[in-house]
C-alpha cells in the first residue's frame, strides 16, 4: 500500500484537479480506518509527525485558548518530555502549572491529583503507560477527576497502543496521542485524537489541512502505512503480549535471584506493560552496564530516548523517590514481540556477570 501511494496516488489532496480529488478521497478513507481502530469519528483524527507534535498540539491547542479563571494546567510528574518540557515552557511564560506526584511504584497519586484539579483547571495531561517503567496509570479515574472539575483530559497513549486496548471514549480522554513508530509504522507518523466538540488552537499554521488544526500537505504514504500498522497491531495484541510478559518476568526473576539486594525492578509492584523492564543496578552506573551489553549484542536504554541529557538521572525515577545513586544505575530493557527464552536467559546471565565484574566481585 505504501508503494501505491508513493507511485500512483501521489497528488496533493488539497489541490483542485482530478488526481487531487482521488487523493482527497483516500485521505478521508485513512481517517476512517484509523477512526475505526480507535472507536472514533474520522473527523476526530488529526494526522501529525509523531507523539511529540501530538502532545504539544494537545497542550498548546487547549491552553492557548484558555481564559481566566479556567487557565491552569495539571500534569503528572512522570510525563514524557514532550509534555513535561512544553509544560515547563508554559510555566516560564507565566502559566500556572501543577505537577501531580506519584507513588513509589510510579502510579499517579489520585488523592494528590484531586487536590490540584479545580475550577481553575483547563487541562489535565496524564499518560496511559509510562515510557520508562511501563507502569500503567488509572486513566479512567484520572478522566473522572478532570471532568468532575469541568476540565479536559489529554492522554499520551504512545506506549500503550498495541499493548493495551486504546479507545479514547472508553477511557474518558478528550484528546489522545499516538506515535506510529511504537507499533511498526514509519517514524515521523502519528496522530492526535481530538473529541468532536473540542475547539483547539493550531500549532502549525499556513493552510486548512487536518480540519484546520495542522497545516501542511498530508503525507499519504506515511498515513497509509500507519493505518495498516494500527490494524495489524490491534489484531495481534492479545496473541503477542501475554507471552512477552512471561519472558520479562523470567528475566527479572533471574536477576533478583542472581544479584539479590543489588538490583531493583522499578515499578514491579504496579500494573505494567508487558514489554518494558526498568532495572536499577545498585553501586554501578547504568551507562557502564549498557556499554557492556551493547558490545555483547544487546541494545538497552538508560531511560527515555527524548531525555535532554543521556546521562542525566531519570525524572521519572526521581519522582518515584529513588536516590540519585540508584537512579543513575538504571537501564531500561524493551522487549519486541519476537523475543525468545534463549535471548532472555542469555541477557540475564550477561547482566549478572557484567555487574559482578564492574563491581570487582567476580
Buried (B, 14 or more C-beta within 10 A) or exposed (E): EBEEBEEEBEBBBBEEEEBBEBBBEBBEBBBBBBBBBBBBEBBBBBBBBBBBBBBBBBBBBBBEEBEEEBBBBBBBBBBBBBBBBBBBBBBEEEBBBBBBBBBEBBBBBBEBBBEBBBEBBBBBBBBBBBBBBBBBBBBEBBBBBBBEBEBBBBBBBBBBBBBBEBBBBEBBBBBBBBBBBBBBBBEBBBBBBBBEEBEBBBBBEEEEBBBEBBBBEBBBBBBBBBBBBBBBBBEEBEEBBEEBBEBBBBBBEBBBEBBEEBBBBBBBEBBBBBBBBBBBBBEBBBBBBBBBBEEEEBEBBBBBEEBEEEEEBBBBBBBBBBEEEBBBBBBBBBBEBEBEEEBBBBBBEBBBBBBBEBBEEE
